[in-house]
Amino acid sequence: MKNLSMFAIVGAIMLAASQGACAQGLVLDAAGARVADQWGVEGTIGYRMGILGFAVTPSIGAFATRSDEDRYLEEPDPTGGTRCRDTEDGDVDHDLRCENADIRLIGRVEATYAIPLIAEAGLGLRVAKGDTSPYATVAMPIFPMAKLKGNLGKDYMALGLRIGF
């Protein structure tokens, strides 16, 4: 009887360890987001580490939005095309400047708990350009590897997809 209970304990530990291994892997997030009254798109790549339904996912990515600056103008190029010029210093600049694109690097870390086949919920912290935003996160499975995911915090909200590998 003593060996049977020891076998059951070892089996439970091995099962828990195998469940944790299943929760590990790369995750890609893509979402429409609103940050400090600006709409844009947000994309991150991270690595999920978890055991027994609990997981921690650090990730890095970018938030892209339209810039409020109008100092860049598109002008005719002598070769027949166009080029982007900075009106403040007169220098020719990258074409994205004329598109008024503003891209900011972001970092996030999330701690969640999952109820299989129902939902995953937790808390996260988003860091961008010296600004730190705590938020709540919820993800619901829609396909075997994809989840509909939402984040909500002060001056931050996002809704999109999470794909896990």
Disulfide bonds with the S-S distance in Angstrom:
Cys84-Cys98 2.11
